[in-house]
Amino acid sequence: MKHYIILLLLFSYLTGLSQKEYSLSGESTLEIEGTSTINDWTVVAHTLEGSLETNDGRPTAVNLEVEVADIKSTRGAVMDKKTHNALKIDTNPTITFSMEKVNEAAVMNGVLRMAGKTKTIEVATKIIDTGTTIKISGQYPITLQDWDIAPPSAMFGQIVVGDEVTVKFDLVFSN
């Protein structure tokens, strides 16, 4: 019985060694790029929070949260307000992604919650383990109408945002 307890403790200890937890670093970036009837545009998410868990060096859980209020453009407060309203900030102040699984080709399946809708998505990523950090990068196309997001407009409808946007991300997790 004594040997059984020692083996159980040893196994538990070794299993714990292969599991690691990481936090999202300030080096991380997330941008949304799109077009309009006038020009291309980019907004940047300034407040990102996230965590990553690995087992034997492979991601087992990724959670990301973006504060809608801190998604900003270089075009000023009017563009920011239109972006925030389109994302339904009053009832949905955050955008979240929770990974459910990742395959050998670094394609992540997970749940994206945005603008009051929840969808399971699949996004191709590049995952690099530097030993001290894990970097996950990629991009994901979004069709606004698929999320019940009305493309923002200005100047009495003369300027309209295109229905397709691309989310580009470079996430750096450190432990």
C-alpha positions as CSV (number, residue, x, y, z in Angstrom):
1,M,0.0,0.0,0.0
2,K,2.9,2.3,0.8
3,H,4.4,1.8,-2.6
4,Y,1.1,2.5,-4.3
5,I,0.8,5.9,-2.5
6,I,4.4,6.8,-3.5
7,L,3.8,5.9,-7.1
8,L,0.5,7.9,-7.1
9,L,2.3,10.9,-5.7
10,L,5.2,10.6,-8.2
11,F,2.8,10.3,-11.1
12,S,0.8,13.3,-10.0
13,Y,4.0,15.3,-9.6
14,L,5.3,14.3,-13.1
15,T,2.0,15.1,-14.7
16,G,2.0,18.5,-13.2
17,L,5.5,19.2,-14.6
18,S,4.3,18.7,-18.2
19,Q,1.4,21.2,-17.7
20,K,2.2,24.9,-17.9
21,E,0.1,28.1,-17.6
22,Y,0.9,31.3,-19.5
23,S,-0.5,34.8,-19.4
24,L,-0.9,37.2,-22.4
25,S,2.0,39.6,-22.6
26,G,1.8,43.3,-23.4
27,E,3.7,42.5,-26.7
28,S,0.5,41.0,-28.1
29,T,-1.4,42.8,-30.9
30,L,-4.8,42.5,-32.5
31,E,-6.0,44.6,-35.4
32,I,-9.1,44.6,-37.5
33,E,-8.7,45.7,-41.1
34,G,-11.4,46.6,-43.6
35,T,-12.4,48.7,-46.5
36,S,-15.0,51.4,-47.1
37,T,-16.3,53.2,-50.2
38,I,-13.5,55.8,-49.7
39,N,-10.5,54.0,-48.3
40,D,-9.0,51.1,-46.3
41,W,-9.0,51.3,-42.5
42,T,-7.5,49.6,-39.5
43,V,-8.6,49.6,-35.8
44,V,-6.4,48.3,-33.0
45,A,-7.5,46.6,-29.8
46,H,-5.6,48.2,-27.0
47,T,-6.8,46.1,-24.1
48,L,-6.3,42.3,-24.4
49,E,-6.4,39.7,-21.7
50,G,-5.7,36.1,-22.1
51,S,-4.4,32.8,-20.8
52,L,-2.9,29.7,-22.3
53,E,-2.4,26.2,-20.9
54,T,-0.2,23.6,-22.4
55,N,0.4,19.9,-21.8
56,D,3.7,18.5,-23.2
57,G,4.2,21.8,-25.1
58,R,0.9,21.6,-26.9
59,P,-1.9,24.2,-26.3
60,T,-4.8,22.6,-24.4
61,A,-6.7,25.9,-23.6
62,V,-6.5,29.4,-25.0
63,N,-8.8,32.1,-23.7
64,L,-8.8,35.7,-25.1
65,E,-10.9,38.7,-24.1
66,V,-10.9,42.0,-26.0
67,E,-12.4,45.2,-24.5
68,V,-14.6,46.7,-27.2
69,A,-14.2,50.2,-25.6
70,D,-10.5,50.0,-26.2
71,I,-10.7,49.2,-29.9
72,K,-9.5,52.5,-31.5
73,S,-8.7,53.9,-34.9
74,T,-6.3,56.6,-35.9
75,R,-9.3,58.5,-37.4
76,G,-10.6,59.7,-34.1
77,A,-13.6,59.5,-31.8
78,V,-16.3,59.4,-34.6
79,M,-14.9,56.3,-36.1
80,D,-14.4,54.7,-32.7
81,K,-18.0,55.4,-31.7
82,K,-19.3,53.9,-35.0
83,T,-17.1,50.8,-34.4
84,H,-18.3,50.4,-30.8
85,N,-21.9,50.8,-31.7
86,A,-21.6,48.3,-34.6
87,L,-20.2,45.8,-32.0
88,K,-23.1,46.5,-29.7
89,I,-20.9,47.8,-26.8
90,D,-23.9,48.6,-24.6
91,T,-24.9,45.0,-24.2
92,N,-21.7,43.2,-25.3
93,P,-18.7,45.1,-23.9
94,T,-16.2,42.3,-24.7
95,I,-15.3,40.0,-27.5
96,T,-14.1,36.6,-26.3
97,F,-12.5,33.5,-27.9
98,S,-12.1,30.1,-26.1
99,M,-10.2,27.4,-27.9
100,E,-11.7,23.9,-27.7
101,K,-9.0,22.1,-29.6
102,V,-6.0,22.5,-31.9
103,N,-4.9,20.0,-34.4
104,E,-1.4,19.0,-35.7
105,A,-1.5,21.7,-38.4
106,A,-2.1,24.4,-35.7
107,V,-5.8,24.9,-36.7
108,M,-7.7,26.0,-33.7
109,N,-11.3,25.3,-33.2
110,G,-13.1,27.4,-30.6
111,V,-16.0,29.6,-29.6
112,L,-16.1,33.3,-30.6
113,R,-18.5,35.6,-28.9
114,M,-19.0,39.0,-30.5
115,A,-21.8,41.5,-30.8
116,G,-24.3,39.3,-29.1
117,K,-23.7,36.2,-31.2
118,T,-21.8,33.0,-30.4
119,K,-20.3,30.8,-33.1
120,T,-17.9,27.9,-33.3
121,I,-15.0,28.9,-35.6
122,E,-11.9,27.4,-37.1
123,V,-8.8,29.5,-37.5
124,A,-5.4,28.6,-38.9
125,T,-2.6,29.7,-36.7
126,K,1.2,29.6,-36.5
127,I,2.4,28.5,-33.0
128,I,6.0,29.1,-32.0
129,D,7.4,27.9,-28.6
130,T,10.6,29.9,-27.8
131,G,11.1,28.2,-24.5
132,T,10.1,31.3,-22.5
133,T,7.1,32.4,-24.5
134,I,4.5,30.9,-26.8
135,K,3.6,33.0,-29.8
136,I,0.3,32.4,-31.7
137,S,-0.3,34.4,-34.9
138,G,-2.8,34.3,-37.7
139,Q,-5.7,36.0,-39.3
140,Y,-9.4,35.4,-39.5
141,P,-11.9,36.8,-42.0
142,I,-15.3,38.0,-40.7
143,T,-18.4,38.8,-42.7
144,L,-20.2,41.4,-40.7
145,Q,-23.7,40.3,-41.8
146,D,-23.0,36.8,-40.6
147,W,-22.7,38.3,-37.1
148,D,-25.8,40.6,-37.5
149,I,-23.5,43.6,-37.6
150,A,-24.7,46.4,-39.7
151,P,-21.7,47.9,-41.6
152,P,-21.2,51.4,-40.2
153,S,-21.8,54.4,-42.5
154,A,-21.1,58.1,-42.6
155,M,-22.0,61.2,-44.5
156,F,-25.7,60.2,-44.9
157,G,-24.7,56.8,-46.3
158,Q,-22.2,58.0,-48.8
159,I,-19.4,56.3,-47.0
160,V,-20.1,52.6,-46.1
161,V,-17.8,50.0,-44.5
162,G,-17.4,46.9,-46.5
163,D,-19.0,43.7,-45.3
164,E,-15.7,41.8,-45.0
165,V,-13.1,42.5,-42.3
166,T,-10.0,40.7,-41.3
167,V,-8.8,40.2,-37.7
168,K,-5.0,39.9,-37.5
169,F,-3.4,38.8,-34.3
170,D,0.0,38.2,-32.9
171,L,-0.4,36.9,-29.3
172,V,2.5,36.4,-27.0
173,F,2.1,34.3,-23.9
174,S,4.7,34.2,-21.1
175,N,4.8,32.2,-17.9
